[in-house]
């Protein structure tokens, strides 16, 4: 990916070290958002329009309330910041997988998750070009110790929030005002973030953009088991879901439910296979050879039922975006979430994008999302679909 551009990005990052507050890596202390480590970033995760790109590690709070170390990236716009510092976009990424190699901060042009991350990197670069500092968490357990509790809403929201605090320590030109945006898994994370109590108020969440938020996760296993039409599309995600459930609840053992062939795919997902590789590994796995005949899905379904973005009370203006041609997150499922959110919070805007599929909705919604954020920053009240 544009090697000459990467050299320029690396040079710019090194030149910007004077404006960076370095912090040595250390054992995670109690304070959430504390910056643990920072260094220049020059791989595919570095955004071309940024004046500096950095890899950071910081303290957050994971499943069960334990303090954890999380990694991520920080990209700062070119030029002089506005009064109060650069506004921030904290990006919650979509499904890459559960293996460490799937962390967005580790992306390379030939990386195992680059097919997806190349799309989001292009999207995020537009935010930087429009004057937003962009931070992107890897989430709990992606590239850092421990498993990745896929779609655990509280863990995701904590990681998305705390990287904003860490970024402000890494670069003093970054301001207090921030927006959260995310896609798919990150769309669900965005809604959890928008509903979370923001304490302390050292940073100020102003709004949220949720693109095709993940939903109906608990139904995936039965969908595959029953071999419903389109189950082959859901199959690779099933392995991510199974591994994520185990990371959140070690007493849950995916192998207890799976055939030997399916268990091998799940194991690959924990070690080195991202979503694209899981699609390839499961392509020739018959749907009737995924689960053992006596598989008990109760624990799996109960966990993911508890992570649905339903019953949330949002605290900031929120835009929900959805492609009409999405086969992975259906428009009907997203409309159901919007209807539920509107019961408790009136400032929800719902926009659909004709012909956009699951990934296509990211780029299709950019201008609408940017206008939404700019309107909120001007103090305007966005239009509502409630």
C-alpha positions in Angstrom: 0.0 0.0 0.0 1.8 3.1 -1.3 5.3 2.4 0.2 6.6 5.9 -0.6 3.6 7.3 1.2 4.4 5.1 4.2 7.9 6.5 4.3 6.5 10.0 4.3 4.1 9.2 7.1 7.0 7.7 9.1 9.1 10.8 8.6 6.2 13.0 9.6 5.5 11.0 12.7 9.2 11.2 13.7 9.2 15.0 13.1 6.1 15.3 15.3 7.8 13.6 18.3 8.4 17.0 19.9 4.7 17.5 20.4 4.2 14.0 21.8 4.3 13.2 25.5 6.1 9.8 25.7 5.2 7.3 28.4 7.1 4.1 29.2 5.3 0.8 29.1 4.5 -0.6 32.5 2.1 -2.8 34.4 -1.5 -1.6 34.1 -2.3 0.7 37.0 -5.8 1.5 38.2 -6.5 4.7 36.3 -8.5 4.1 33.2 -7.2 5.9 30.1 -3.7 6.2 31.4 -1.2 6.2 28.6 1.3 3.3 29.0 3.3 3.5 25.7 3.5 5.5 22.5 5.6 5.2 19.3 5.4 6.3 15.7 3.3 4.2 13.4 4.1 3.6 9.7 2.2 0.5 8.7 -1.1 0.3 6.7 -3.0 1.5 9.8 -1.2 4.9 9.4 -3.6 7.4 7.8 -2.0 9.3 4.8 -3.7 12.6 5.5 -2.4 12.8 9.1 0.5 14.9 10.3 1.4 12.1 12.7 0.4 8.5 13.3 1.1 6.8 16.6 0.6 3.3 18.1 -0.4 3.5 21.8 -1.1 1.2 24.7 -3.3 2.3 27.5 -5.3 1.2 30.5 -9.0 0.2 30.2 -11.5 -1.9 32.0 -12.4 -5.3 30.6 -15.0 -8.0 31.2 -15.7 -8.4 34.9 -14.3 -5.0 35.8 -10.6 -6.0 35.6 -8.0 -3.5 34.6 -6.4 -4.4 31.2 -3.9 -3.1 28.7 -5.4 -2.2 25.3 -3.6 -1.1 22.1 -4.7 1.3 19.4 -3.8 4.1 17.1 -3.9 7.9 17.1 -3.9 10.1 13.9 -3.6 13.9 14.1 -4.6 16.3 11.3 -2.2 18.6 9.6 -2.1 22.3 10.3 -2.9 24.2 13.5 -5.7 22.9 15.7 -8.8 25.0 16.4 -9.3 26.7 19.7 -9.8 23.9 22.3 -7.9 21.4 20.3 -8.7 18.9 17.6 -12.1 17.3 17.9 -11.9 13.6 18.1 -13.5 10.7 16.2 -13.1 7.4 18.2 -13.6 4.6 15.7 -15.1 1.2 16.8 -14.1 -1.3 14.1 -16.2 -4.0 12.7 -15.5 -7.8 12.9 -11.9 -8.7 12.1 -11.7 -11.8 14.2 -10.4 -12.8 17.7 -6.8 -13.7 17.0 -4.1 -11.1 17.8 -3.2 -10.9 14.1 -6.6 -9.3 13.5 -5.9 -6.1 15.5 -6.3 -3.1 13.3 -3.1 -1.5 14.6 -1.1 -4.4 13.2 -2.5 -4.1 9.7 -0.2 -4.4 6.7 -0.9 -4.4 3.0 -0.8 -8.2 3.0 -2.3 -8.6 6.5 -5.0 -11.2 7.3 -7.6 -8.5 8.0 -6.6 -6.0 5.3 -9.5 -6.8 3.0 -11.8 -5.2 5.6 -9.3 -2.7 7.2 -8.4 -1.2 3.8 -12.0 0.0 3.6 -12.1 1.5 7.1 -8.7 3.1 6.7 -9.9 5.0 3.6 -13.0 6.1 5.5 -11.0 7.2 8.6 -8.5 9.2 6.4 -11.4 11.4 5.3 -12.2 12.3 8.9 -8.5 13.3 9.4 -8.6 15.3 6.2 -11.7 17.1 7.6 -10.0 18.2 10.8 -10.7 15.4 13.2 -8.1 13.5 15.3 -8.9 9.9 14.7 -8.3 7.2 17.4 -9.0 3.5 16.9 -9.0 1.0 19.7 -8.1 -2.7 19.0 -10.5 -3.7 21.8 -9.8 -6.0 24.7 -7.6 -8.9 23.8 -6.8 -8.1 20.2 -3.0 -7.7 20.1 -2.8 -7.6 23.9 -2.9 -10.3 26.6 -6.1 -12.3 27.0 -8.9 -13.4 24.7 -11.1 -11.0 22.7 -14.6 -11.0 24.2 -16.3 -10.3 20.9 -19.4 -8.0 21.0 -19.1 -7.5 24.8 -20.8 -4.1 24.9 -19.3 -2.7 28.1 -15.8 -3.8 27.4 -16.0 -2.3 23.9 -17.4 1.0 25.2 -14.7 1.3 27.8 -11.9 0.7 25.2 -13.5 3.2 22.8 -13.7 5.8 25.5 -10.4 5.3 27.3 -8.3 5.7 24.1 -9.6 9.3 23.8 -8.0 10.0 27.2 -4.8 8.2 26.2 -4.6 10.2 23.0 -4.8 13.5 24.8 -1.8 12.4 26.8 0.0 11.4 23.7 -0.6 14.7 21.9 -1.7 17.9 23.8 -3.2 19.3 20.7 -6.2 16.9 21.0 -9.2 18.4 22.5 -11.9 17.2 25.0 -14.8 17.0 22.6 -15.3 13.7 20.8 -17.6 11.6 18.7 -17.9 7.8 18.6 -18.5 6.0 15.3 -18.4 2.4 14.3 -19.5 -0.3 11.9 -21.1 -3.7 12.5 -19.5 -5.0 15.7 -18.4 -1.4 16.1 -21.9 -0.2 15.4 -23.1 -2.2 18.4 -20.1 -0.8 20.4 -21.1 2.7 19.4 -24.5 2.3 20.8 -23.2 1.0 24.1 -20.7 3.9 24.2 -23.5 6.4 23.6 -25.5 4.9 26.5 -22.6 4.7 29.0 -22.2 7.2 31.8 -19.3 9.4 31.0 -17.4 9.8 34.3 -15.2 11.5 35.0 -16.1 14.4 32.6 -12.5 15.0 31.5 -13.7 14.3 28.0 -17.0 15.2 26.5 -18.9 12.8 24.2 -21.0 14.9 21.8 -22.5 12.4 19.4 -22.5 8.9 17.9 -22.6 7.3 14.4 -23.6 3.7 14.3 -23.3 2.0 10.9 -25.2 -1.4 10.5 -24.9 -2.3 14.2 -24.6 -6.0 14.9 -27.7 -7.6 16.3 -29.5 -11.0 16.7 -26.1 -12.6 17.6 -27.6 -15.3 19.7 -29.6 -16.6 16.8 -26.6 -17.3 14.6 -26.0 -20.8 16.1 -29.5 -22.0 15.5 -29.5 -20.4 12.1 -26.5 -22.5 11.1 -27.7 -25.6 12.8 -31.1 -25.4 11.1 -29.4 -24.7 7.7 -31.6 -21.8 6.9 -31.1 -20.0 3.6 -28.0 -17.8 3.8 -26.6 -19.8 6.7 -23.3 -20.2 4.9 -22.9 -16.4 5.1 -23.3 -16.6 8.9 -21.0 -19.6 9.4 -17.6 -17.7 9.6 -19.1 -15.3 12.1 -20.3 -18.2 14.2 -16.7 -19.2 14.9 -15.9 -15.6 15.9 -19.0 -15.6 18.2 -18.0 -18.9 19.8 -14.4 -17.8 20.5 -15.7 -14.4 21.8 -18.1 -16.1 24.2 -15.3 -18.2 25.6 -13.1 -15.1 26.1 -15.9 -13.5 28.1 -16.8 -16.7 30.0 -13.9 -19.3 30.2 -16.4 -21.9 31.5 -17.9 -21.9 28.0 -16.0 -24.4 25.8 -16.8 -24.2 22.0 -15.3 -27.7 21.4 -18.1 -29.1 23.6 -20.6 -28.1 20.9 -18.6 -28.7 17.7 -17.6 -31.6 15.5 -13.8 -32.2 15.2 -13.7 -30.5 11.8 -15.6 -27.4 13.1 -13.5 -27.3 16.3 -10.3 -27.1 14.1 -11.7 -24.0 12.4 -12.6 -22.4 15.8 -9.0 -23.1 17.1 -7.6 -21.4 14.0 -9.8 -18.4 14.8 -8.1 -18.1 18.2 -4.6 -18.4 16.9 -4.0 -16.9 13.5 -7.2 -16.8 11.3 -9.2 -13.6 10.8 -12.6 -13.4 9.3 -11.4 -13.8 5.7 -9.5 -16.9 6.5 -12.4 -18.3 8.5 -14.5 -17.9 5.4 -12.0 -19.9 3.5 -11.6 -22.6 6.1 -15.3 -23.1 6.5 -16.2 -22.9 2.8 -16.2 -26.7 2.4 -17.6 -27.5 5.9 -21.1 -28.9 5.5 -23.7 -27.1 7.6 -24.9 -30.4 9.1 -21.3 -31.2 10.2 -20.8 -28.1 12.4 -22.5 -29.0 15.6 -22.5 -32.3 17.6 -25.9 -33.9 17.8 -26.1 -33.2 21.5 -24.9 -29.6 21.3 -26.5 -27.4 24.1 -26.6 -23.8 22.9 -28.3 -22.4 26.0 -25.1 -20.8 27.4 -24.1 -19.3 24.1 -27.5 -17.9 23.4 -27.9 -16.4 26.9 -24.6 -14.6 26.7 -25.3 -13.0 23.3 -28.8 -12.1 24.3 -27.3 -10.1 27.1 -25.2 -8.1 24.6 -27.9 -6.9 22.3 -28.2 -3.2 21.8 -31.7 -3.2 23.0 -33.0 -1.5 26.2 -30.2 1.1 26.0 -30.9 4.7 27.0 -28.8 6.9 24.8 -27.2 10.1 26.2 -26.1 11.9 23.1 -27.5 12.6 19.6 -27.1 9.5 17.5 -27.1 8.7 13.8 -27.8 5.2 12.7 -26.9 4.3 9.1 -27.9 1.2 7.1 -27.4 -0.1 3.6 -30.5 -1.5 1.9 -28.6 -4.3 0.2 -26.9 -5.5 3.5 -27.1 -9.3 3.8 -25.1 -9.6 7.0 -27.1 -7.1 9.1 -30.6 -6.8 7.7 -32.3 -3.4 7.4 -35.2 -4.9 9.4 -33.0 -5.8 12.3 -31.5 -2.3 12.4 -34.9 -0.7 12.1 -35.9 -2.8 15.2 -33.0 -1.4 17.1 -33.9 2.2 16.1 -37.5 1.7 17.1 -36.4 0.4 20.5 -33.9 3.3 21.1 -36.5 5.9 20.2 -38.7 4.7 23.1 -36.1 6.2 25.6 -34.3 8.9 23.6 -35.8 11.2 21.0 -32.7 12.4 19.1 -32.0 9.4 16.9 -31.6 9.9 13.2 -32.0 6.9 10.9 -30.7 7.0 7.4 -30.7 4.2 4.8 -28.4 4.1 1.7 -29.9 2.6 -1.4 -28.0 -0.3 -2.9 -25.2 -0.3 -0.2 -24.2 -3.7 1.1 -22.6 -4.3 4.6 -19.2 -2.8 3.9 -20.5 -0.4 1.3 -22.5 1.4 3.9 -19.3 2.7 5.5 -18.3 4.9 2.5 -21.9 5.6 1.5 -22.7 7.2 4.8 -19.5 9.3 5.2 -20.9 12.7 4.1 -24.0 12.2 6.1 -22.0 11.3 9.2 -19.6 14.3 8.7 -22.6 16.7 8.3 -24.2 15.2 11.4 -21.0 15.7 13.5 -20.4 19.2 12.2 -24.0 20.2 13.0 -23.7 18.9 16.6 -20.4 20.8 17.0 -22.3 24.0 15.9 -24.8 23.4 18.6 -27.6 22.4 16.3 -30.1 19.7 17.1 -30.1 16.9 14.4 -33.3 15.9 12.8 -34.9 12.9 14.4 -36.5 9.7 12.9 -38.3 9.0 16.2 
